[in-house]
């Protein structure tokens, strides 16, 4: 880079951080930086406050130093006057206050979009640097106040990464995948109602009112949850839930009926969302989707299957027989059954725990891809920093205790972040399995055979609803699941014949 180009680049960088400086002042600052040894943009990170005081006052030197320490030639500098900081966030920074959540989310959206345009090979960890930059420049507005945050920028980094992850789900699709009709998309396999229709007799206003009522009821606590009233509202607002999950490309349509619809504004059938919602947005707006009973209502609408009822029926029917059959296949499987027997009568979910673990063990699929453990006293707010979880973002359980049988709580992780908690394994299992369908997620590759077996035999979802990442994985896992089912059916037939004798 020649001297003239370097000077222009440095002056441009300074202008981004200190836009109130005149062109003459910017040139003077650029000359000063060159005299101090700056030969490329990355050298700006060596410019401390004391050095910059040679050409700037204390306040400007502080702003410039904080920005230059982070600017490493890869991460853009997001100072308060740049176009990616919304006006209201800028006002909050100037007042030394924290911006409102909606305003902060607007800032996050803009920053992620800009980083995607400007940073080659952008990855999740880049947003840690972005969050650190903003917190160091404006701690009063962005620094975490929770004691559990060791760095002070954990929550902002998480918010940026969450936006990046959710965008990637759509951006990674090929044009052919994007142009598929909804039920041809892999994430829609197994679903009978992936697209959305406004229910007869409802309007946008009436659905949004029901949505608010659901949210208000959730906040009041479990003793106010009357599922006789909640269930109809969850079913009616299913179309809103799908639009928020599927993204803005999902268009709502009314059913074509001869029956006259209530009169509404012409704009009443417009999309219910202006931008794609993150998982945290969905949790905030639809909290019952992160409760076992609530997600099962959604799952029933989505797949036509009552997973909770089918699971209960299987456990009371073929479940014990399958456990006994699996125990015949290895000493490890037999030891899982013996452990279940020790906890019978003490743990309500002991049979389900054994069944799930035995299915996974039969297929040689590791527990580490399904669940990990933390200390029993670990709370929801601190579980993320203490838990060891896979980095592929699949639904995953963290157990607060020594084992699945002996624990205080279960935490559900999606996109490597905690999103739900419950006390019983049956609820955790429903949340875990249902999440693959409700949130358009492909099956975990290392648990593919177990998931397909659960899908086909326990949930009783059509075999056309496989959700593996590749055809090869799908084919191999499907063969294993079918083989176990065939063997189990022969075992049951043999038992029936013995009992008949």
C-alpha positions, -999 to +999 in steps of 0.1 A: +000+000+000+016+033-011+017+063+013-011+082-004-035+052-003-025+044+034-032+080+044-067+079+027-075+046+043-065+058+078-084+090+074-115+070+064-111+048+095-108+078+118-138+095+102-159+064+110-149+067+147-148+105+149-172+118+123-172+153+137-136+159+125-130+180+094-112+167+064-081+188+073-081+174+108-085+138+095-055+143+072-035+156+102-045+126+123-036+102+095-001+119+091+003+115+129-005+078+128+019+072+099+046+090+119+039+067+148+047+037+127+013+026+113+019+008+080-014-010+076-049-010+091-041-038+115-014-016+131-041+006+145-047-018+174-013-007+188-025+029+192-030+034+229-048+064+245-015+079+256-002+078+220-034+092+206-034+121+231-005+135+210-031+145+184-065+141+201-082+153+233-088+128+260-124+119+250-116+114+213-084+095+222-104+071+244-130+064+217-104+059+190-082+037+212-112+014+222-121+010+186-086+005+173-078-022+199-106-044+184-102-034+147-078-061+135-083-057+098-112-083+099-138-070+123-154-036+114-155-009+140-191-003+152-188+031+169-220+049+180-222+072+150-220+045+124-251+037+103-255+003+120-263+018+154-300+028+154-308+064+165-325+053+197-295+031+206-272+060+200-293+082+223-291+055+250-253+054+246-250+092+249-272+091+280-252+063+295-283+040+296-291+006+282-312+005+250-346-011+250-346-048+239-364-041+206-339-014+198-309-036+207-323-063+185-326-039+156-289-030+162-280-067+163-298-074+130-280-045+112-246-055+126-249-092+116-261-082+081-232-058+076-207-084+089-221-110+065-214-085+036-180-074+047-162-103+064-150-132+043-157-167+057-177-152+086-180-176+115-198-175+149-167-167+170-163-134+150-193-121+169-175-125+202-150-099+190-179-076+178-196-079+212-163-073+231-157-042+209-191-027+217-189-035+254-154-020+258-165+012+240-199+016+257-199-005+289-228+014+305-251+005+276-240-031+268-220-047+296-237-076+313-248-071+348-254-107+358-227-121+381-225-153+360-211-133+330-173-135+333-165-114+303-193-088+304-202-094+268-216-129+269-253-119+263-245-096+234-223-122+218-250-148+222-276-125+207-254-118+176-246-155+172-282-165+175-292-140+147-263-154+126-274-190+132-310-184+123-301-166+092-278-194+081-307-219+082-322-201+053-291-188+035-275-223+033-303-236+012-297-239-025-320-221-050-336-255-058-343-261-021-358-226-016-381-231-046-395-263-034-431-263-023-433-263+015-440-300+020-411-310-004-386-293+019-366-317+041-374-298+073-411-303+065-408-341+061-433-359+084-454-327+087-490-326+074-496-289+081-463-272+076-480-244+057-504-221+075-540-211+070-560-186+090-588-206+108-624-200+098-640-173+119-606-158+129-590-125+119-555-111+123-567-090+153-584-120+170-554-142+166-530-116+180-553-111+209-552-148+217-514-147+214-512-119+240-536-139+263-513-169+261-482-148+269-500-131+298-512-165+312-477-180+310-462-151+330-487-156+358-473-191+366-484-227+364-512-225+389-530-202+364-525-225+335-559-240+326-552-263+296-588-265+288-586-229+278-550-228+266-553-257+242-579-240+219-559-208+218-527-227+210-545-245+182-560-214+168-527-195+168-508-223+152-506-204+119-489-175+136-465-198+153-455-214+120-450-180+103-426-170+131-407-203+129-407-208+091-397-172+083-411-143+063-412-163+031-441-183+045-473-167+033-506-171+052-537-179+032-573-184+041-590-216+034-611-215+003-647-219+015-681-209+003-690-198+038-688-160+042-658-148+062-661-120+087-654-086+072-619-074+077-595-048+063-580-056+029-546-058+046-558-083+072-544-113+054-509-099+051-479-117+067-478-116+104-441-110+105-418-084+089-385-103+096-373-137+104-376-145+141-347-158+161-352-188+185-351-163+214-377-142+198-399-173+194-394-182+230-403-147+242-434-146+220-445-182+223-433-194+257-457-224+258-438-239+228-410-245+253-432-265+277-438-302+270-476-299+269-475-268+248-451-281+222-472-313+220-502-293+210-481-277+182-467-311+172-502-325+169-512-297+145-479-300+126-477-338+121-512-350+129-497-372+157-503-369+194-468-378+205-475-377+242-504-401+239-485-424+215-456-425+239-478-433+268-495-461+248-462-476+238-449-476+273-480-493+287-481-517+257-449-529+239-425-509+259-417-534+286-415-562+260-390-542+240-369-535+271-368-572+278-358-580+242-331-554+240-316-567+273-310-601+256-286-586+231-256-576+254-245-573+290-245-535+287-281-535+277-290-560+305-272-537+330-294-508+319-325-529+325-312-538+360-306-502+368-342-494+357-355-520+381-337-505+410-354-472+404-389-486+397-413-470+421-388-442+429-387-425+395-418-421+374-399-420+342-376-450+349-390-472+321-388-444+295-352-436+306-342-472+302-360-476+269-344-445+253-309-454+266-313-491+254-324-480+219-293-458+217-270-484+231-284-511+207-275-488+178-241-480+193-250-443+194-232-423+221-249-408+252-227-378+247-247-368+216-280-370+236-272-356+271-244-344+294-243-337+332-236-308+354-238-303+392-272-307+407-273-271+420-267-256+385-294-231+377-308-222+342-288-189+341-254-206+346-259-239+328-245-227+295-211-219+309-209-252+328-223-277+304-204-296+277-225-297+246-221-306+209-212-277+186-236-286+158-267-269+174-289-300+176-315-304+204-296-317+234-303-323+271-282-312+300-289-330+332-285-313+366-275-343+386-255-375+386-276-395+361-309-395+342-325-413+371-311-391+399-313-354+390-330-322+399-337-307+364-333-312+327-322-283+304-330-284+267-304-268+244-310-258+208-283-240+187-260-247+217-281-224+239-305-233+268-341-227+258-362-248+282-362-265+316-383-292+333-381-316+362-392-349+346-374-369+320-407-376+302-412-339+296-376-334+286-379-363+261-410-349+246-394-314+242-362-330+228-379-351+201-406-326+192-381-298+187-367-315+156-401-311+140-414-279+156-383-259+148-374-274+114-343-292+125-326-321+108-319-353+128-286-355+147-264-376+125-249-396+153-284-404+167-300-410+133-310-447+139-325-440+173-344-410+161-358-429+131-368-458+153-386-435+178-402-417+149-416-448+132-423-471+161-431-449+191-443-416+175-458-435+145-450-409+120-449-420+084-416-434+071-417-407+044-409-383+072-372-390+076-352-360+085-315-370+080-289-347+065-280-369+035-295-397+016-267-420+026-272-414+063-309-418+059-306-451+041-282-466+065-301-455+096-334-466+082-321-501+075-309-504+111-342-491+125-362-515+102-340-544+112-346-539+149-383-536+144-384-568+123-364-586+150-387-573+177-418-584+159-404-619+155-396-619+193-432-609+201-446-635+177-425-662+195-437-650+229-473-652+217-468-687+204-452-698+237-481-683+257-506-700+234-490-734+242 
